[in-house]
Structure formats: structure tokens, C-alpha cells
Amino acid sequence: MLAKKHRNIDILYHNRSKQTIAQMITMKMTQIRSSAHQHSKSLNRNVPAMMAF
């Protein structure tokens, strides 16, 4: 019983951290997009790396 409860908390925490990572990626993508007009060449290099993440 206790083990099962602990696993649920674990899953909850894991989903929370995945959400946080997703938010960080979204922020990063927004930053890259906002500065895209300044250096579109480096953007083209960065996008595949971001997608791989």
C-alpha cells in the first residue's frame, strides 16, 4: 500500500519536472524566435539541436 502510494508521488513529480522542462524549452524557442531577425543563420543551426532535445 505504502509502496504504491510512493510510486504515485514519484510519477506525479516526474510529470511535474517534464512540464518544467517543456516550459523551459518553450521559453528558449521564444527567445530564439524573437532574436531570429538578428541572426537567422545561427537559428538554422540551433533548431535541429532543440528538436533533438
NUKOLTOR-855235 format. One record per residue (C-alpha): residue in one letter; x, y, z; residue number from 1. Coordinates in pm, 1 decimal, decimal comma, padded with zeros to 6 digits. Layout:
REM NUKOLTOR-855235
> margu / east / north / up / guvex
> a / X / Y / Z / NUM
...
REM end
This chain:
REM NUKOLTOR-855235
> margu / east / north / up / guvex
> m / 00000,0 / 00000,0 / 00000,0 / 1
> l / 00270,5 / 00242,9 / 00105,0 / 2
> a / 00489,9 / 00142,9 / -00190,1 / 3
> k / 00205,9 / 00206,0 / -00434,9 / 4
> k / 00137,3 / 00548,5 / -00283,8 / 5
> h / 00506,4 / 00632,3 / -00307,3 / 6
> r / 00511,1 / 00533,2 / -00675,4 / 7
> n / 00216,0 / 00765,4 / -00745,7 / 8
> i / 00404,9 / 01053,8 / -00584,7 / 9
> d / 00707,3 / 00957,8 / -00794,5 / 10
> i / 00501,0 / 00968,0 / -01114,9 / 11
> l / 00347,0 / 01299,8 / -01011,7 / 12
> y / 00692,3 / 01450,5 / -00951,6 / 13
> h / 00822,5 / 01308,3 / -01281,5 / 14
> n / 00533,0 / 01463,4 / -01476,0 / 15
> r / 00588,3 / 01794,0 / -01297,1 / 16
> s / 00956,9 / 01800,3 / -01392,2 / 17
> k / 00873,7 / 01708,7 / -01753,3 / 18
> q / 00630,8 / 02002,5 / -01759,8 / 19
> t / 00900,3 / 02234,1 / -01625,9 / 20
> i / 01145,6 / 02116,9 / -01893,6 / 21
> a / 00879,7 / 02173,2 / -02159,3 / 22
> q / 00823,3 / 02527,1 / -02029,7 / 23
> m / 01197,9 / 02594,8 / -02037,7 / 24
> i / 01215,8 / 02473,1 / -02398,2 / 25
> t / 00918,0 / 02691,1 / -02491,8 / 26
> m / 01084,4 / 02995,0 / -02335,1 / 27
> k / 01408,8 / 02915,3 / -02516,2 / 28
> m / 01228,7 / 02877,2 / -02850,1 / 29
> t / 01051,3 / 03210,4 / -02793,2 / 30
> q / 01385,4 / 03379,2 / -02719,3 / 31
> i / 01541,5 / 03229,4 / -03032,9 / 32
> r / 01241,9 / 03334,7 / -03243,2 / 33
> s / 01241,1 / 03690,4 / -03107,3 / 34
> s / 01607,3 / 03733,7 / -03199,3 / 35
> a / 01573,9 / 03541,0 / -03527,1 / 36
> h / 01578,9 / 03854,3 / -03740,2 / 37
> q / 01915,7 / 03946,7 / -03583,5 / 38
> h / 02089,3 / 03620,6 / -03673,6 / 39
> s / 01882,4 / 03382,8 / -03887,1 / 40
> k / 02191,0 / 03176,8 / -03978,8 / 41
> s / 02257,1 / 03070,3 / -03619,9 / 42
> l / 01885,3 / 02999,1 / -03577,6 / 43
> n / 01902,5 / 02744,0 / -03857,6 / 44
> r / 02191,5 / 02573,4 / -03676,4 / 45
> n / 02013,3 / 02579,4 / -03338,7 / 46
> v / 01673,1 / 02440,6 / -03439,1 / 47
> p / 01784,1 / 02079,0 / -03507,7 / 48
> a / 01961,5 / 02069,9 / -03172,3 / 49
> m / 01648,6 / 02198,9 / -02995,0 / 50
> m / 01430,4 / 01942,0 / -03172,6 / 51
> a / 01666,8 / 01661,0 / -03071,0 / 52
> f / 01621,1 / 01767,0 / -02708,2 / 53
REM end
